[in-house]
């Protein structure tokens, strides 16, 4: 799966699971999502992509590019 495909899927997840209407393309995720939304997003990502995100992984995510890279890495390990 390409980074662009992952980004498209993330936008879909954010819209359907979080009812998020903002822009996930730039900036820090912490500025866009509260802690409950972040947890909901993590669970939805794990379910959708069939991966497991460890707490150490989550701590490294600052922006959408970090998240896309992490998902891509996890998918490559499958």
N, C-alpha and C positions, 0 to 999 in steps of 0.2 A: 504494500500500500504506500503510495507516495505521500509526502508531507501535505500536499494540496488536498488530497483525498481525506487525509486524517483531519485537516482543518475544516473541511466541509462537513464531515461527520460530527465533529465537535460542535459546530454551529447548530446542527440539527438537534443534537442532544441538549444543548443549552436552551433552545427554543421549546422543545417538548417537555423536558423534565423540570426546567427552572422557570419557564415562561419568560426567559431572558430576551429582551428586545434590543439590548445594546450591542456594541461592537466588540467582539472578542479578538479582533485582528491586531490590536496594538495596546501597549501599556501593561501594567502589572495586574494580574488576576485578582490579587487581594484588594485592589482599588475598585474592582467591578463587582465582586461577589462577597457576601457576608459569610461567616463561618458555616452556617447551615447550608447555604447554597454550595459552598466549596465541598462539603462532605457529600451532599447529594450528587454533585458532579462527579466526584471520585467514584462513588458506587455505580453510577450510570456508565461511566467510562469502562470500569472493570467488567460490567455486564455486557456492554455493547461489543467491546473488542476482545472479550474473553481473556483478560490479562489480570494480574494481581499487582497492585501498586503498594509497595512497602512504605512505612512511615518515613524511612530515610529518603526514598524516592520523592515523596511528596514535599519534603523539606527543601529539596533542590529546585522546585518549581517556583519561578518568579513571574514569568510571563507566558503567553501562549506559545511562543517559540520553544521554550523549555518543555512545556507539556507535550507538544508535537514530537519533539526529539525523544522524550521519554517513552511515549507510546510507540514510536517507530522502533526504538531499541527493544522494547518488550515484545513486540510482534516478531522481530527478527530472531528472538530467542526461542520462540515457540517451535 
